[in-house]
Amino acid sequence: MKKTYYVSLGSGEISQVSTASEWNFKISATDLEVEQLRERLDQRYSDDWQGFLRAHIPYLEYHHDRQNDAYDDMNTQLYQMLFELGDENAKAHIRTMGILPS
């Protein structure tokens, strides 16, 4: 059974209460889908930290950087999932971002 959730990408929060904190996307998801979304948010956070640590190595260029590639790939997966689960406002916003392949 699907329930309504509110997702904040900045903090990585997923809540059923719209007033608990600021949120970016309203989605409708099953418990399993929320678990998968949580895993993607956690992985994105981990990839971001790895990119931060890598940034302190001055001779590595961005376009030859596995950590940044992993972060970018996870971001695309995350937005794809938010698009699939999101309400019409979420879908419209993600479309305008141009982050997903056509």
N, CA, C and O atoms as a GROMACS GRO file, in nm:
protein
  408
    1MET      N    1   0.084  -0.118   0.000
    1MET     CA    2   0.000   0.000   0.000
    1MET      C    3   0.088   0.125   0.000
    1MET      O    4   0.183   0.135   0.078
    2LYS      N    5   0.057   0.217  -0.088
    2LYS     CA    6   0.136   0.339  -0.099
    2LYS      C    7   0.089   0.443   0.002
    2LYS      O    8  -0.030   0.456   0.032
    3LYS      N    9   0.188   0.518   0.052
    3LYS     CA   10   0.161   0.628   0.144
    3LYS      C   11   0.229   0.753   0.089
    3LYS      O   12   0.317   0.743   0.003
    4THR      N   13   0.189   0.867   0.138
    4THR     CA   14   0.249   0.993   0.097
    4THR      C   15   0.369   1.025   0.185
    4THR      O   16   0.362   1.015   0.308
    5TYR      N   17   0.478   1.064   0.121
    5TYR     CA   18   0.601   1.102   0.191
    5TYR      C   19   0.650   1.235   0.135
    5TYR      O   20   0.618   1.273   0.022
    6TYR      N   21   0.728   1.303   0.217
    6TYR     CA   22   0.789   1.431   0.178
    6TYR      C   23   0.940   1.415   0.191
    6TYR      O   24   0.991   1.376   0.296
    7VAL      N   25   1.011   1.446   0.082
    7VAL     CA   26   1.154   1.419   0.074
    7VAL      C   27   1.231   1.550   0.069
    7VAL      O   28   1.200   1.638  -0.011
    8SER      N   29   1.330   1.562   0.155
    8SER     CA   30   1.422   1.675   0.156
    8SER      C   31   1.559   1.624   0.111
    8SER      O   32   1.623   1.547   0.182
    9LEU      N   33   1.603   1.667  -0.006
    9LEU     CA   34   1.730   1.620  -0.058
    9LEU      C   35   1.849   1.676   0.020
    9LEU      O   36   1.949   1.606   0.038
   10GLY      N   37   1.840   1.798   0.064
   10GLY     CA   38   1.951   1.860   0.137
   10GLY      C   39   1.986   1.787   0.265
   10GLY      O   40   2.104   1.764   0.294
   11SER      N   41   1.886   1.750   0.341
   11SER     CA   42   1.908   1.682   0.468
   11SER      C   43   1.898   1.530   0.455
   11SER      O   44   1.937   1.457   0.546
   12GLY      N   45   1.845   1.484   0.342
   12GLY     CA   46   1.828   1.340   0.324
   12GLY      C   47   1.711   1.283   0.400
   12GLY      O   48   1.704   1.162   0.423
   13GLU      N   49   1.617   1.368   0.439
   13GLU     CA   50   1.503   1.323   0.519
   13GLU      C   51   1.389   1.273   0.432
   13GLU      O   52   1.363   1.326   0.323
   14ILE      N   53   1.320   1.171   0.482
   14ILE     CA   54   1.196   1.122   0.424
   14ILE      C   55   1.095   1.120   0.538
   14ILE      O   56   1.115   1.050   0.637
   15SER      N   57   0.987   1.196   0.523
   15SER     CA   58   0.891   1.208   0.632
   15SER      C   59   0.748   1.193   0.581
   15SER      O   60   0.720   1.223   0.465
   16GLN      N   61   0.660   1.148   0.667
   16GLN     CA   62   0.518   1.143   0.633
   16GLN      C   63   0.447   1.269   0.680
   16GLN      O   64   0.327   1.286   0.656
   17VAL      N   65   0.518   1.358   0.746
   17VAL     CA   66   0.460   1.481   0.799
   17VAL      C   67   0.513   1.599   0.717
   17VAL      O   68   0.633   1.626   0.718
   18SER      N   69   0.424   1.668   0.648
   18SER     CA   70   0.467   1.776   0.559
   18SER      C   71   0.521   1.897   0.634
   18SER      O   72   0.596   1.977   0.577
   19THR      N   73   0.485   1.911   0.761
   19THR     CA   74   0.528   2.027   0.837
   19THR      C   75   0.648   1.999   0.926
   19THR      O   76   0.692   2.087   1.000
   20ALA      N   77   0.702   1.876   0.921
   20ALA     CA   78   0.814   1.839   1.008
   20ALA      C   79   0.941   1.915   0.972
   20ALA      O   80   1.019   1.952   1.060
   21SER      N   81   0.962   1.939   0.845
   21SER     CA   82   1.077   2.016   0.798
   21SER      C   83   1.050   2.056   0.654
   21SER      O   84   0.952   2.012   0.593
   22GLU      N   85   1.138   2.139   0.600
   22GLU     CA   86   1.120   2.178   0.460
   22GLU      C   87   1.145   2.057   0.372
   22GLU      O   88   1.230   1.973   0.403
   23TRP      N   89   1.071   2.048   0.264
   23TRP     CA   90   1.085   1.934   0.174
   23TRP      C   91   1.087   1.982   0.030
   23TRP      O   92   1.038   2.091  -0.002
   24ASN      N   93   1.144   1.897  -0.058
   24ASN     CA   94   1.156   1.930  -0.199
   24ASN      C   95   1.054   1.857  -0.286
   24ASN      O   96   1.003   1.912  -0.383
   25PHE      N   97   1.026   1.732  -0.249
   25PHE     CA   98   0.943   1.648  -0.335
   25PHE      C   99   0.839   1.573  -0.253
   25PHE      O  100   0.868   1.520  -0.146
   26LYS      N  101   0.717   1.569  -0.307
   26LYS     CA  102   0.609   1.490  -0.248
   26LYS      C  103   0.596   1.364  -0.333
   26LYS      O  104   0.580   1.372  -0.455
   27ILE      N  105   0.603   1.249  -0.267
   27ILE     CA  106   0.597   1.122  -0.339
   27ILE      C  107   0.490   1.031  -0.278
   27ILE      O  108   0.443   1.054  -0.167
   28SER      N  109   0.454   0.930  -0.354
   28SER     CA  110   0.365   0.824  -0.306
   28SER      C  111   0.441   0.694  -0.325
   28SER      O  112   0.476   0.658  -0.437
   29ALA      N  113   0.467   0.622  -0.213
   29ALA     CA  114   0.554   0.505  -0.220
   29ALA      C  115   0.512   0.397  -0.122
   29ALA      O  116   0.448   0.423  -0.020
   30THR      N  117   0.551   0.274  -0.156
   30THR     CA  118   0.533   0.161  -0.065
   30THR      C  119   0.650   0.161   0.035
   30THR      O  120   0.745   0.237   0.020
   31ASP      N  121   0.641   0.076   0.136
   31ASP     CA  122   0.749   0.065   0.233
   31ASP      C  123   0.880   0.022   0.165
   31ASP      O  124   0.986   0.074   0.198
   32LEU      N  125   0.871  -0.071   0.070
   32LEU     CA  126   0.990  -0.117  -0.002
   32LEU      C  127   1.050  -0.004  -0.085
   32LEU      O  128   1.172   0.012  -0.088
   33GLU      N  129   0.967   0.074  -0.152
   33GLU     CA  130   1.017   0.186  -0.231
   33GLU      C  131   1.084   0.292  -0.145
   33GLU      O  132   1.185   0.351  -0.185
   34VAL      N  133   1.030   0.316  -0.026
   34VAL     CA  134   1.092   0.411   0.068
   34VAL      C  135   1.227   0.357   0.114
   34VAL      O  136   1.323   0.433   0.128
   35GLU      N  137   1.235   0.228   0.138
   35GLU     CA  138   1.362   0.166   0.176
   35GLU      C  139   1.465   0.182   0.064
   35GLU      O  140   1.582   0.213   0.091
   36GLN      N  141   1.424   0.161  -0.059
   36GLN     CA  142   1.514   0.178  -0.173
   36GLN      C  143   1.557   0.324  -0.189
   36GLN      O  144   1.673   0.352  -0.219
   37LEU      N  145   1.464   0.415  -0.168
   37LEU     CA  146   1.496   0.557  -0.174
   37LEU      C  147   1.596   0.594  -0.064
   37LEU      O  148   1.691   0.669  -0.089
   38ARG      N  149   1.576   0.542   0.056
   38ARG     CA  150   1.668   0.566   0.168
   38ARG      C  151   1.808   0.517   0.132
   38ARG      O  152   1.907   0.585   0.160
   39GLU      N  153   1.817   0.398   0.072
   39GLU     CA  154   1.946   0.344   0.031
   39GLU      C  155   2.015   0.436  -0.069
   39GLU      O  156   2.136   0.458  -0.061
   40ARG      N  157   1.940   0.489  -0.163
   40ARG     CA  158   1.998   0.581  -0.263
   40ARG      C  159   2.044   0.711  -0.198
   40ARG      O  160   2.150   0.763  -0.232
   41LEU      N  161   1.965   0.764  -0.106
   41LEU     CA  162   2.005   0.886  -0.036
   41LEU      C  163   2.132   0.863   0.046
   41LEU      O  164   2.221   0.947   0.049
   42ASP      N  165   2.139   0.748   0.114
   42ASP     CA  166   2.257   0.716   0.193
   42ASP      C  167   2.380   0.698   0.104
   42ASP      O  168   2.488   0.746   0.137
   43GLN      N  169   2.362   0.631  -0.010
   43GLN     CA  170   2.474   0.611  -0.102
   43GLN      C  171   2.520   0.744  -0.161
   43GLN      O  172   2.640   0.766  -0.178
   44ARG      N  173   2.426   0.830  -0.192
   44ARG     CA  174   2.460   0.963  -0.245
   44ARG      C  175   2.543   1.041  -0.143
   44ARG      O  176   2.640   1.107  -0.179
   45TYR      N  177   2.504   1.033  -0.016
   45TYR     CA  178   2.578   1.100   0.091
   45TYR      C  179   2.721   1.044   0.098
   45TYR      O  180   2.817   1.120   0.110
   46SER      N  181   2.734   0.913   0.092
   46SER     CA  182   2.865   0.849   0.097
   46SER      C  183   2.950   0.889  -0.024
   46SER      O  184   3.069   0.920  -0.010
   47ASP      N  185   2.890   0.888  -0.142
   47ASP     CA  186   2.962   0.929  -0.263
   47ASP      C  187   3.007   1.075  -0.254
   47ASP      O  188   3.115   1.110  -0.301
   48ASP      N  189   2.923   1.158  -0.195
   48ASP     CA  190   2.957   1.300  -0.179
   48ASP      C  191   3.080   1.316  -0.090
   48ASP      O  192   3.168   1.396  -0.120
   49TRP      N  193   3.085   1.240   0.020
   49TRP     CA  194   3.200   1.246   0.110
   49TRP      C  195   3.327   1.199   0.041
   49TRP      O  196   3.434   1.258   0.058
   50GLN      N  197   3.315   1.093  -0.036
   50GLN     CA  198   3.433   1.043  -0.108
   50GLN      C  199   3.483   1.147  -0.208
   50GLN      O  200   3.603   1.165  -0.224
   51GLY      N  201   3.390   1.216  -0.273
   51GLY     CA  202   3.428   1.324  -0.364
   51GLY      C  203   3.494   1.439  -0.290
   51GLY      O  204   3.589   1.499  -0.340
   52PHE      N  205   3.444   1.470  -0.172
   52PHE     CA  206   3.504   1.576  -0.091
   52PHE      C  207   3.648   1.541  -0.054
   52PHE      O  208   3.738   1.624  -0.065
   53LEU      N  209   3.668   1.418  -0.011
   53LEU     CA  210   3.803   1.375   0.026
   53LEU      C  211   3.896   1.375  -0.095
   53LEU      O  212   4.012   1.415  -0.086
   54ARG      N  213   3.844   1.331  -0.209
   54ARG     CA  214   3.922   1.329  -0.331
   54ARG      C  215   3.958   1.470  -0.377
   54ARG      O  216   4.063   1.490  -0.438
   55ALA      N  217   3.875   1.566  -0.349
   55ALA     CA  218   3.897   1.704  -0.393
   55ALA      C  219   4.025   1.762  -0.335
   55ALA      O  220   4.076   1.862  -0.385
   56HIS      N  221   4.076   1.702  -0.231
   56HIS     CA  222   4.198   1.752  -0.170
   56HIS      C  223   4.324   1.693  -0.233
   56HIS      O  224   4.434   1.714  -0.184
   57ILE      N  225   4.305   1.620  -0.342
   57ILE     CA  226   4.418   1.568  -0.420
   57ILE      C  227   4.424   1.653  -0.546
   57ILE      O  228   4.345   1.630  -0.639
   58PRO      N  229   4.514   1.749  -0.553
   58PRO     CA  230   4.510   1.850  -0.659
   58PRO      C  231   4.538   1.801  -0.800
   58PRO      O  232   4.499   1.868  -0.896
   59TYR      N  233   4.603   1.689  -0.818
   59TYR     CA  234   4.639   1.647  -0.952
   59TYR      C  235   4.532   1.561  -1.022
   59TYR      O  236   4.551   1.525  -1.138
   60LEU      N  237   4.422   1.529  -0.955
   60LEU     CA  238   4.313   1.455  -1.019
   60LEU      C  239   4.215   1.553  -1.081
   60LEU      O  240   4.168   1.645  -1.014
   61GLU      N  241   4.184   1.532  -1.207
   61GLU     CA  242   4.089   1.619  -1.276
   61GLU      C  243   3.947   1.564  -1.260
   61GLU      O  244   3.928   1.443  -1.247
   62TYR      N  245   3.850   1.653  -1.262
   62TYR     CA  246   3.710   1.614  -1.239
   62TYR      C  247   3.664   1.509  -1.340
   62TYR      O  248   3.598   1.412  -1.302
   63HIS      N  249   3.698   1.527  -1.466
   63HIS     CA  250   3.647   1.436  -1.568
   63HIS      C  251   3.717   1.300  -1.568
   63HIS      O  252   3.680   1.212  -1.646
   64HIS      N  253   3.818   1.280  -1.484
   64HIS     CA  254   3.883   1.150  -1.466
   64HIS      C  255   3.869   1.104  -1.320
   64HIS      O  256   3.962   1.048  -1.263
   65ASP      N  257   3.755   1.127  -1.264
   65ASP     CA  258   3.737   1.106  -1.121
   65ASP      C  259   3.622   1.008  -1.096
   65ASP      O  260   3.506   1.041  -1.118
   66ARG      N  261   3.656   0.887  -1.050
   66ARG     CA  262   3.555   0.785  -1.023
   66ARG      C  263   3.455   0.828  -0.917
   66ARG      O  264   3.336   0.797  -0.927
   67GLN      N  265   3.502   0.900  -0.814
   67GLN     CA  266   3.412   0.941  -0.706
   67GLN      C  267   3.304   1.036  -0.757
   67GLN      O  268   3.188   1.024  -0.720
   68ASN      N  269   3.342   1.129  -0.842
   68ASN     CA  270   3.243   1.221  -0.897
   68ASN      C  271   3.150   1.149  -0.993
   68ASN      O  272   3.031   1.180  -0.999
   69ASP      N  273   3.203   1.054  -1.069
   69ASP     CA  274   3.117   0.974  -1.158
   69ASP      C  275   3.014   0.896  -1.078
   69ASP      O  276   2.897   0.890  -1.115
   70ALA      N  277   3.058   0.837  -0.967
   70ALA     CA  278   2.966   0.761  -0.882
   70ALA      C  279   2.857   0.853  -0.825
   70ALA      O  280   2.740   0.816  -0.820
   71TYR      N  281   2.897   0.973  -0.782
   71TYR     CA  282   2.800   1.069  -0.727
   71TYR      C  283   2.700   1.110  -0.836
   71TYR      O  284   2.580   1.114  -0.811
   72ASP      N  285   2.750   1.139  -0.955
   72ASP     CA  286   2.662   1.179  -1.065
   72ASP      C  287   2.565   1.066  -1.102
   72ASP      O  288   2.446   1.091  -1.123
   73ASP      N  289   2.615   0.943  -1.108
   73ASP     CA  290   2.529   0.829  -1.140
   73ASP      C  291   2.421   0.809  -1.034
   73ASP      O  292   2.305   0.785  -1.066
   74MET      N  293   2.460   0.820  -0.906
   74MET     CA  294   2.363   0.803  -0.798
   74MET      C  295   2.260   0.915  -0.800
   74MET      O  296   2.142   0.893  -0.773
   75ASN      N  297   2.304   1.035  -0.832
   75ASN     CA  298   2.211   1.149  -0.843
   75ASN      C  299   2.106   1.120  -0.951
   75ASN      O  300   1.987   1.146  -0.930
   76THR      N  301   2.150   1.068  -1.065
   76THR     CA  302   2.057   1.036  -1.173
   76THR      C  303   1.959   0.929  -1.128
   76THR      O  304   1.839   0.940  -1.154
   77GLN      N  305   2.008   0.824  -1.061
   77GLN     CA  306   1.920   0.718  -1.010
   77GLN      C  307   1.819   0.773  -0.909
   77GLN      O  308   1.702   0.735  -0.909
   78LEU      N  309   1.866   0.861  -0.824
   78LEU     CA  310   1.780   0.921  -0.722
   78LEU      C  311   1.669   1.004  -0.787
   78LEU      O  312   1.552   0.989  -0.752
   79TYR      N  313   1.705   1.089  -0.881
   79TYR     CA  314   1.604   1.172  -0.947
   79TYR      C  315   1.509   1.087  -1.032
   79TYR      O  316   1.392   1.121  -1.045
   80GLN      N  317   1.559   0.978  -1.090
   80GLN     CA  318   1.471   0.889  -1.166
   80GLN      C  319   1.366   0.829  -1.074
   80GLN      O  320   1.248   0.820  -1.110
   81MET      N  321   1.408   0.788  -0.956
   81MET     CA  322   1.314   0.730  -0.861
   81MET      C  323   1.214   0.834  -0.811
   81MET      O  324   1.095   0.806  -0.799
   82LEU      N  325   1.264   0.954  -0.782
   82LEU     CA  326   1.174   1.062  -0.739
   82LEU      C  327   1.074   1.096  -0.849
   82LEU      O  328   0.958   1.127  -0.821
   83PHE      N  329   1.118   1.091  -0.974
   83PHE     CA  330   1.029   1.119  -1.087
   83PHE      C  331   0.919   1.013  -1.094
   83PHE      O  332   0.802   1.045  -1.112
   84GLU      N  333   0.958   0.887  -1.079
   84GLU     CA  334   0.861   0.777  -1.088
   84GLU      C  335   0.760   0.780  -0.974
   84GLU      O  336   0.643   0.747  -0.994
   85LEU      N  337   0.804   0.818  -0.854
   85LEU     CA  338   0.717   0.816  -0.736
   85LEU      C  339   0.650   0.951  -0.709
   85LEU      O  340   0.553   0.957  -0.633
   86GLY      N  341   0.700   1.056  -0.770
   86GLY     CA  342   0.657   1.191  -0.736
   86GLY      C  343   0.520   1.230  -0.788
   86GLY      O  344   0.467   1.168  -0.881
   87ASP      N  345   0.464   1.333  -0.726
   87ASP     CA  346   0.339   1.390  -0.774
   87ASP      C  347   0.367   1.472  -0.900
   87ASP      O  348   0.482   1.479  -0.945
   88GLU      N  349   0.266   1.533  -0.956
   88GLU     CA  350   0.284   1.608  -1.081
   88GLU      C  351   0.380   1.726  -1.066
   88GLU      O  352   0.454   1.757  -1.159
   89ASN      N  353   0.380   1.791  -0.949
   89ASN     CA  354   0.474   1.902  -0.927
   89ASN      C  355   0.618   1.851  -0.927
   89ASN      O  356   0.707   1.915  -0.983
   90ALA      N  357   0.641   1.737  -0.864
   90ALA     CA  358   0.775   1.677  -0.862
   90ALA      C  359   0.819   1.642  -1.003
   90ALA      O  360   0.932   1.672  -1.042
   91LYS      N  361   0.732   1.577  -1.078
   91LYS     CA  362   0.764   1.538  -1.216
   91LYS      C  363   0.796   1.661  -1.301
   91LYS      O  364   0.893   1.661  -1.376
   92ALA      N  365   0.714   1.764  -1.289
   92ALA     CA  366   0.735   1.886  -1.368
   92ALA      C  367   0.869   1.951  -1.333
   92ALA      O  368   0.942   1.994  -1.422
   93HIS      N  369   0.900   1.958  -1.206
   93HIS     CA  370   1.026   2.019  -1.163
   93HIS      C  371   1.145   1.939  -1.216
   93HIS      O  372   1.240   1.997  -1.268
   94ILE      N  373   1.140   1.809  -1.203
   94ILE     CA  374   1.251   1.724  -1.249
   94ILE      C  375   1.267   1.735  -1.401
   94ILE      O  376   1.379   1.734  -1.452
   95ARG      N  377   1.155   1.745  -1.474
   95ARG     CA  378   1.163   1.763  -1.620
   95ARG      C  379   1.240   1.891  -1.653
   95ARG      O  380   1.323   1.892  -1.744
   96THR      N  381   1.213   1.999  -1.579
   96THR     CA  382   1.279   2.127  -1.608
   96THR      C  383   1.427   2.123  -1.577
   96THR      O  384   1.504   2.201  -1.632
   97MET      N  385   1.468   2.033  -1.489
   97MET     CA  386   1.610   2.023  -1.453
   97MET      C  387   1.692   1.963  -1.566
   97MET      O  388   1.812   1.992  -1.577
   98GLY      N  389   1.630   1.880  -1.650
   98GLY     CA  390   1.702   1.818  -1.760
   98GLY      C  391   1.806   1.715  -1.714
   98GLY      O  392   1.901   1.687  -1.786
   99ILE      N  393   1.788   1.660  -1.595
   99ILE     CA  394   1.886   1.567  -1.539
   99ILE      C  395   1.866   1.423  -1.589
   99ILE      O  396   1.960   1.344  -1.589
  100LEU      N  397   1.743   1.390  -1.632
  100LEU     CA  398   1.714   1.254  -1.674
  100LEU      C  399   1.726   1.241  -1.826
  100LEU      O  400   1.694   1.335  -1.900
  101PRO      N  401   1.770   1.125  -1.872
  101PRO     CA  402   1.774   1.103  -2.016
  101PRO      C  403   1.633   1.107  -2.075
  101PRO      O  404   1.537   1.071  -2.007
  102SER      N  405   1.621   1.148  -2.196
  102SER     CA  406   1.488   1.161  -2.260
  102SER      C  407   1.419   1.030  -2.277
  102SER      O  408   1.307   1.025  -2.328
   0.00000   0.00000   0.00000
